[in-house]
C-alpha cells in the first residue's frame, strides 16, 4: 500500500468530543490541564491536526483517564 499523500485526508478520527462529554469536561478545562491552547485542541478535535507530540498525546490521555486507542481510532472505509 502506498503512503498517503500529504494533502490527503487522514483515516484517523479523534474522539475528543465524545470523551469530553462522557467526563463532563470542557475543551477549555482540558487545555488548562494539558497545557496547550484551546485552538490546538480544537484542531485535533475537528480531525484537522497533521501531527501531535507524544507528550501532548500522553497528557491528554492522562487528563481524560483513557488510552491512546480510546482517543484516536481508524476510520474503516466502507465497501461499495
C-alpha positions as CSV (number, residue, x, y, z in Angstrom):
1,X,0.0,0.0,0.0
2,X,1.4,3.4,-1.0
3,X,1.9,6.0,1.8
4,X,-0.8,8.8,2.0
5,X,-0.1,12.0,0.1
6,X,0.5,15.0,2.4
7,X,-2.8,16.7,1.3
8,X,-4.9,13.5,1.6
9,X,-7.4,13.4,4.5
10,X,-6.4,11.1,7.3
11,X,-8.2,7.9,8.1
12,X,-7.6,8.7,11.8
13,X,-10.5,10.1,13.8
14,X,-10.1,11.9,17.1
15,X,-12.9,11.0,19.6
16,X,-12.1,14.0,21.9
17,X,-15.7,15.4,21.8
18,X,-17.1,12.1,22.9
19,X,-14.6,11.6,25.7
20,X,-15.1,15.2,27.0
21,X,-18.8,14.8,27.0
22,X,-18.6,11.4,28.8
23,X,-16.5,13.1,31.5
24,X,-18.4,16.3,31.7
25,X,-15.3,18.3,30.9
26,X,-14.9,21.3,28.6
27,X,-12.3,21.8,26.0
28,X,-11.1,24.9,28.0
29,X,-10.6,22.8,31.1
30,X,-8.7,20.1,29.2
31,X,-6.5,22.8,27.7
32,X,-5.7,24.1,31.2
33,X,-4.9,20.5,32.4
34,X,-2.8,19.6,29.4
35,X,-1.0,23.0,29.0
36,X,-1.9,23.6,25.3
37,X,-4.2,26.2,23.7
38,X,-7.9,25.6,23.1
39,X,-7.2,26.4,19.5
40,X,-4.7,23.5,19.2
41,X,-7.1,21.1,20.9
42,X,-9.9,22.3,18.6
43,X,-7.8,21.5,15.6
44,X,-7.2,18.0,17.0
45,X,-10.9,17.6,17.9
46,X,-12.0,18.5,14.4
47,X,-9.7,16.0,12.8
48,X,-7.6,18.8,11.2
49,X,-4.3,18.1,13.0
50,X,-1.4,16.9,10.9
51,X,0.8,15.9,13.9
52,X,0.7,15.7,17.7
53,X,3.6,15.4,20.1
54,X,3.7,12.2,22.1
55,X,4.0,14.3,25.3
56,X,0.8,16.1,24.4
57,X,-1.0,12.9,23.5
58,X,0.1,11.4,26.8
59,X,-1.1,14.5,28.7
60,X,-4.5,14.4,27.1
61,X,-4.9,10.7,27.9
62,X,-3.8,11.3,31.5
63,X,-6.3,14.1,31.9
64,X,-9.1,12.1,30.3
65,X,-8.0,8.8,32.1
66,X,-8.1,7.0,28.8
67,X,-5.8,5.1,26.4
68,X,-4.5,6.4,23.1
69,X,-6.8,3.9,21.4
70,X,-9.8,5.4,23.1
71,X,-8.8,8.8,21.8
72,X,-7.7,8.1,18.2
73,X,-9.4,5.5,16.1
74,X,-9.0,4.4,12.5
75,X,-12.0,5.0,10.3
76,X,-12.8,1.9,8.3
77,X,-13.6,2.6,4.6
78,X,-17.0,1.3,3.5
79,X,-17.1,-1.2,0.7
80,X,-19.4,-0.4,-2.1
